[in-house]
């Protein structure tokens, strides 16, 4: 459905809804109905109020849209299994890149064990976590082609669960702030990657049920 620029709903809110609906027909129907309501409210009360209404509807619909994305036990198992594989792949890439940061870059340009070396390693490690999480999420959703945000949220849930278990263990050489930041960077990058894919699909015609 094409809409005039003057009545376009907020792009991020529209992407949030689109990224959580796997069925193409349902997605177009929901977005079309919301766009019509948005245009009507905008004409009557102004764009600012219409945008607030659209955001309220989009955020409020997230729980039901996430549930609808997992249309059957088989789909649910497949998504969870895919998220676990994505988590393992991301973790392996982060560990591998951390080895490179510590052995090749940090030790070459900083005194090992110094505050500068620790700070440089933390920055590179967090950047690597964001990079790998975003890349793995993007590749996973490009392959699946269905409800990218629902899949990214599943991966974020696994990140939270495993991250909480790691923090609860309370052991290891990594400080708590680093463990929190590492999982937060990975989760945010995963969601951003999914949003990027949602934004590209309509232009490329790649939204398939």
Secondary structure by P-SEA (a helix, b strand, c coil): ccccccccccaaaaaaaaaacccaaaaaaaaaaaaaaaaaaaacccaaaaaaaaaaaaaaaaaaaaaaaaccaaaaaaaaaaaaaaaaaaaaaaaaaaaaaaccccccccccccaaaaaaaaaaaaaaaaaaaaaaaaaaaaaaccaaaaaaaaaaaaaaaaaaaaaaaccccccaaaaaaaaaaaaaaaaaaaaaaaaaccccccccc
